[in-house]
Amino acid sequence: MTLLIILSMLIAACGPAATPAPTPVPPTPTPAPQPTEAPTEAAPAEAPAEEAAPTEAPAEEAAPAGEVVKATPGQAVKMILMPKFLGILVFDQANQGAQEAHAELGNPEPLQFLGPTPENSVAGQIEILTNAVTQGVQAIMISNNAGDQIAPAAKAAREAGMTVVTWDSPIPSAEGEQVFVAQVDFDETGKVMADMARNILGEDGGKFAVLSASPDAANQNAWIAALQRVLEQPEYANLELVDIVYGNDQSEDSYNQALALVDKYPDLELIMAPTTVGIAAAAKAMQDEGLCDTVKVSGLGLPAEMLEFTLNGCAPQFALWSFKDLGYLTYYVTYLLATGALQGVEGETFEAGRMGVYTIEKDPTREAGLRVLMGPFTIYDASNVEEAAK
């Protein structure tokens, strides 16, 4: 009996010795599946490498501050560039820039340029965004014409894993939007318009009206609000903003609105149109009515469309930026986000091809939201409009 007890104690004592043995064993099988799976995913094609990109992105985020993120060409990303609506020259120019970046980065997926009709802009944009989620689109770039009405659809797209970037015109609340690619600083736009008005009207100032695009265009509303803030400053006291009207970025509507302003305000001296459609239509209206000597036109316009009106004095001064560059930069930002190279956080710095280095920053013109600021403005007059129009 004593012998049995001793044997039992010896067996029990040996039990723990067997426990450490399995401990090193689990690490061996754990790494083993990794090398086995890696060749399997890498072998088929480059697509798995794209799927792995977001996983590697945190390493870039953890890199030293100030490191410039660069795009890895050749990754397949289904993308849509969506303007406010089709048929506007500046949006076609933005598409040219985006297509340039698309070819430069060697994205094997086609870049779609999809937009609604002018008559169905708000509902059409929401519909395109909603459908994109079910069609396997991985990234969309939106020039928003729907205000915050598009926010729920944008949020749903983000929740489905889609990259959502805005350009030209943001989502006011920034809900569902990762980054806004701003053509210029929106506060600066207000000052540029006020300065052009003062230059055209002279020291005595005068009455002017704003001919905008649509009431839901976030960029237009922000620019006009910035203009109104600038007009409160003492040096602009002689400028009187008498009205704000909307031509819905349609030539005929804008033309008629310009004529209605002149009828309503006989002492009106300037129409300020922060829209390329509106400024050209207003200038033509003043020219057709023989009013260019008494009512000037200014705002944001394309040199090629404004050449005649600038040289004949109807629109002595106007401003704009490059929409082609805006499309190019927007594509780079979206591609970097969609492939995981950028995380879309404040302070990230990246390279955008021929346009150089940019940084994601807080958007000072909205309570929430991030932006990439392009710039700069170019002021056009009789001295430089001919060269720019070529």
C-alpha positions in Angstrom: 0.0 0.0 0.0 2.8 2.4 0.9 4.5 1.5 -2.4 1.3 2.4 -4.3 1.0 5.8 -2.6 4.6 6.6 -3.4 4.1 5.6 -7.1 1.0 7.9 -7.2 2.9 10.8 -5.8 5.7 10.3 -8.4 3.2 10.2 -11.3 1.5 13.4 -10.0 4.8 15.1 -9.7 5.7 14.3 -13.3 2.4 15.8 -14.6 3.5 19.5 -14.6 6.6 18.6 -16.4 4.5 17.6 -19.4 2.6 21.0 -19.3 5.5 23.2 -20.4 6.1 20.9 -23.3 2.9 21.9 -25.2 3.5 25.6 -24.4 6.2 26.1 -27.1 4.2 24.0 -29.5 1.3 26.5 -30.2 3.7 29.2 -31.5 4.9 26.7 -34.1 1.6 26.1 -35.8 0.6 29.8 -35.4 3.2 31.2 -37.8 3.0 28.2 -40.0 -0.4 29.1 -41.6 0.8 32.6 -42.3 3.5 31.7 -44.8 1.1 29.1 -46.3 -1.7 31.7 -46.8 0.5 34.5 -48.0 1.6 32.8 -51.2 -1.9 31.6 -51.8 -3.3 35.2 -51.8 -0.3 36.7 -53.6 -0.2 34.2 -56.4 -3.5 34.9 -58.1 -2.9 38.5 -58.9 -2.3 42.0 -57.6 -5.9 42.3 -56.2 -5.1 40.7 -52.9 -2.2 43.2 -52.5 -4.8 45.9 -52.8 -7.0 44.3 -50.1 -4.0 44.1 -47.8 -3.2 47.8 -48.4 -5.5 49.1 -45.7 -3.9 46.7 -43.2 -0.5 48.2 -43.9 -1.7 51.8 -43.8 -1.4 52.1 -40.0 2.4 51.7 -40.4 2.4 54.8 -42.5 0.3 56.6 -39.9 2.8 55.7 -37.3 5.7 57.1 -39.4 7.5 60.2 -38.2 5.5 63.4 -38.5 6.0 65.2 -41.8 6.6 62.0 -43.9 5.1 62.4 -47.4 2.8 59.6 -48.4 3.2 58.5 -52.1 0.7 56.5 -54.2 1.5 53.0 -55.3 0.5 52.8 -59.0 -1.4 50.0 -60.6 -4.0 49.2 -57.9 -7.5 48.5 -59.2 -10.1 50.8 -57.7 -13.6 51.3 -59.2 -14.2 55.0 -59.1 -16.9 57.6 -60.1 -16.4 61.3 -60.6 -19.8 63.0 -60.1 -20.3 66.6 -61.0 -23.3 68.7 -59.8 -24.8 67.9 -63.2 -23.7 67.2 -66.7 -23.2 69.8 -69.5 -21.1 72.4 -67.7 -17.6 73.1 -69.2 -15.8 73.4 -65.9 -16.9 70.0 -64.8 -15.7 68.6 -68.2 -12.3 70.2 -67.4 -12.3 68.6 -64.0 -12.9 65.2 -65.6 -10.0 65.8 -67.9 -7.8 66.3 -64.9 -9.1 63.3 -63.1 -8.6 61.1 -66.3 -5.0 62.4 -66.5 -4.3 61.3 -62.9 -6.2 58.0 -63.6 -3.9 57.2 -66.5 -0.8 58.3 -64.6 -1.5 56.0 -61.7 -2.3 53.1 -64.0 -5.6 52.1 -62.3 -6.8 49.2 -64.5 -10.5 49.9 -63.6 -12.2 52.5 -65.8 -13.0 55.9 -64.3 -16.7 56.7 -64.7 -17.9 60.3 -65.2 -21.5 60.2 -64.0 -23.8 63.0 -63.2 -27.5 63.9 -63.2 -29.4 66.2 -65.5 -29.7 69.9 -64.5 -33.4 69.4 -63.8 -32.9 66.5 -61.5 -29.6 67.4 -59.9 -30.4 66.9 -56.2 -32.4 63.6 -56.5 -30.1 62.5 -59.3 -26.9 62.8 -57.2 -28.5 60.9 -54.3 -29.6 58.2 -56.7 -26.2 57.8 -58.3 -24.5 57.6 -54.9 -27.0 55.0 -53.6 -26.8 52.9 -56.7 -23.0 53.0 -56.6 -23.0 51.1 -53.3 -24.8 48.1 -54.9 -22.7 48.2 -58.1 -19.4 47.5 -56.4 -18.0 51.0 -56.7 -15.2 51.5 -54.3 -14.7 55.3 -54.3 -16.8 58.3 -55.4 -15.9 61.9 -55.8 -18.8 64.3 -55.4 -19.3 68.0 -56.4 -22.3 68.3 -54.1 -25.4 70.2 -55.2 -27.7 68.7 -52.7 -26.6 70.3 -49.5 -27.1 68.1 -46.4 -29.8 66.1 -48.3 -27.1 63.9 -49.6 -25.6 63.2 -46.2 -27.6 60.0 -45.3 -26.7 58.4 -48.6 -23.0 59.4 -48.1 -23.1 57.9 -44.6 -24.6 54.7 -45.9 -21.9 54.5 -48.6 -19.2 54.9 -46.0 -20.7 52.2 -43.8 -20.7 49.9 -46.8 -16.9 50.5 -47.1 -16.9 53.1 -49.9 -14.4 56.0 -50.0 -16.4 59.2 -50.2 -14.6 62.5 -51.2 -16.2 65.8 -52.1 -14.7 68.4 -54.4 -15.7 71.9 -55.5 -18.7 71.8 -53.2 -18.7 69.9 -49.9 -21.4 68.3 -47.6 -22.1 71.2 -45.2 -22.2 69.0 -42.1 -19.4 66.8 -43.5 -21.5 63.7 -42.5 -20.4 60.8 -44.7 -17.6 62.7 -46.2 -13.9 61.8 -45.5 -12.2 64.8 -47.1 -13.2 67.8 -49.1 -10.8 68.9 -51.9 -11.3 72.7 -51.8 -10.4 74.7 -54.9 -9.7 77.8 -52.9 -10.2 79.0 -49.3 -14.0 79.8 -49.1 -13.4 82.8 -46.8 -10.9 84.2 -49.3 -13.5 83.9 -52.1 -15.7 86.4 -50.3 -12.8 88.9 -50.0 -11.8 88.4 -53.7 -15.4 89.2 -54.8 -15.6 92.3 -52.5 -12.2 93.5 -53.8 -13.3 93.1 -57.4 -16.5 95.0 -56.7 -14.6 97.8 -55.1 -12.1 97.9 -58.0 -14.9 98.1 -60.6 -17.2 100.5 -58.8 -14.4 102.8 -57.5 -14.1 104.8 -54.3 -17.7 105.9 -54.4 -18.9 102.4 -54.4 -22.5 101.6 -55.4 -25.3 99.0 -55.4 -24.7 95.5 -56.6 -26.5 92.1 -56.6 -25.4 88.5 -56.5 -26.5 86.1 -59.2 -25.8 82.6 -57.7 -26.3 79.1 -58.9 -28.8 77.1 -56.8 -29.9 77.6 -53.2 -28.6 74.2 -52.2 -25.1 74.6 -53.6 -22.9 74.5 -50.4 -19.9 76.3 -52.1 -22.0 79.1 -53.4 -23.7 79.7 -50.1 -20.4 79.7 -48.2 -18.9 82.2 -50.7 -21.8 84.5 -50.4 -21.8 84.3 -46.6 -18.1 85.1 -46.7 -18.8 88.1 -49.0 -21.4 89.4 -46.6 -19.0 89.2 -43.7 -16.3 91.1 -45.6 -18.8 93.8 -46.5 -19.3 94.5 -42.8 -15.7 95.9 -42.7 -15.4 99.7 -42.8 -13.3 99.8 -46.0 -16.2 98.2 -47.9 -18.9 100.5 -46.4 -19.6 102.1 -49.8 -20.7 98.7 -51.3 -24.3 97.9 -50.9 -25.5 94.3 -51.6 -29.2 94.7 -52.5 -30.3 91.2 -53.5 -29.3 87.6 -54.1 -31.0 85.6 -56.9 -30.5 82.2 -58.4 -30.2 81.1 -62.0 -29.7 77.4 -61.2 -26.6 77.3 -63.3 -28.7 77.4 -66.4 -27.8 79.9 -69.0 -31.4 80.9 -69.9 -32.5 81.2 -66.2 -29.4 83.2 -65.3 -29.9 85.5 -68.3 -33.4 86.2 -67.3 -32.5 86.7 -63.6 -29.9 89.3 -64.7 -32.4 91.2 -66.7 -34.9 91.0 -63.8 -32.3 92.5 -61.4 -31.8 95.5 -63.7 -35.6 96.1 -63.9 -36.0 95.8 -60.2 -33.1 98.0 -59.3 -32.7 100.9 -61.8 -29.7 102.2 -60.0 -27.9 98.8 -59.9 -24.2 99.1 -61.0 -22.8 95.6 -60.8 -23.9 92.0 -60.9 -21.6 89.7 -59.1 -22.0 86.0 -60.2 -19.8 83.4 -58.4 -20.7 80.8 -61.1 -19.2 80.4 -64.5 -22.6 79.9 -66.1 -24.1 82.9 -64.3 -21.4 85.4 -65.1 -21.3 84.6 -68.8 -25.1 84.8 -69.0 -25.3 88.0 -67.1 -22.6 89.6 -69.3 -24.4 88.6 -72.4 -27.6 90.0 -71.0 -26.0 93.4 -70.3 -24.3 93.3 -73.8 -27.6 92.5 -75.6 -29.4 95.3 -73.8 -26.7 97.8 -74.3 -26.1 98.3 -70.6 -22.4 97.5 -70.3 -21.6 101.2 -69.6 -23.9 101.4 -66.6 -24.1 97.8 -65.2 -20.9 95.9 -65.0 -20.5 92.1 -64.4 -17.9 90.3 -62.3 -17.5 87.0 -60.4 -16.1 83.6 -61.2 -15.7 82.8 -64.9 -13.7 80.9 -67.6 -11.3 83.1 -69.6 -12.4 81.4 -72.9 -16.1 82.3 -72.2 -15.4 85.7 -70.8 -12.9 87.0 -73.4 -15.3 89.1 -75.4 -17.0 90.5 -72.4 -13.8 91.5 -70.7 -12.3 93.2 -73.8 -15.5 95.2 -74.5 -15.8 96.3 -70.9 -18.9 94.4 -69.8 -17.0 92.3 -67.4 -13.7 94.2 -66.7 -12.5 91.8 -64.0 -13.2 88.3 -62.8 -11.5 85.4 -61.1 -11.1 81.6 -61.2 -8.8 78.6 -60.6 -7.9 75.6 -62.7 -10.7 73.0 -62.7 -8.5 70.6 -64.5 -6.0 70.8 -61.6 -8.9 70.4 -59.2 -10.0 67.1 -60.9 -6.4 65.9 -60.9 -5.9 66.6 -57.2 -9.2 65.1 -56.2 -8.4 61.9 -58.0 -5.0 61.6 -56.2 -6.6 62.2 -52.8 -9.4 59.6 -53.5 -7.0 57.0 -54.9 -4.7 57.3 -51.8 -7.6 57.0 -49.4 -9.2 54.0 -51.3 -5.9 52.1 -51.4 -5.2 52.7 -47.7 -2.1 54.9 -48.2 -4.0 57.7 -46.5 -6.2 57.3 -43.5 -8.0 60.6 -43.9 -6.8 62.2 -40.7 -5.7 65.8 -40.0 -2.0 66.4 -40.5 -1.3 63.7 -43.2 0.9 64.9 -45.9 1.0 63.4 -49.4 2.3 63.8 -52.9 -0.1 64.5 -55.7 1.9 63.9 -58.9 2.7 67.0 -60.9 0.9 69.2 -58.4 3.3 68.6 -55.5 2.8 68.1 -51.8 -0.4 68.8 -49.9 -1.6 68.3 -46.3 -5.0 67.3 -44.9 -6.2 70.0 -42.6 -9.3 71.0 -40.6 -11.7 72.9 -42.7 -12.0 76.3 -41.0 -15.2 77.2 -42.9 -17.3 74.3 -41.4 -17.8 73.1 -37.9 -16.8 69.7 -38.8 -14.9 68.3 -41.8 -11.4 68.0 -43.2 -10.1 69.6 -46.4 -7.2 69.6 -48.8 -6.7 73.2 -50.1 -5.7 73.6 -53.7 -5.6 77.3 -54.7 -4.7 79.8 -55.9 -7.0 82.3 -57.4 -6.2 84.1 -60.6 -7.6 87.5 -61.3 -8.4 88.1 -65.0 -8.7 91.5 -66.8 -7.9 92.9 -70.2 -4.2 92.5 -69.5 -4.2 88.7 -69.2 -7.5 87.3 -70.4 -6.4 86.7 -74.0 -3.4 84.6 -73.1 -5.5 82.6 -70.6 -8.3 82.0 -73.1 -6.0 80.3 -75.6 
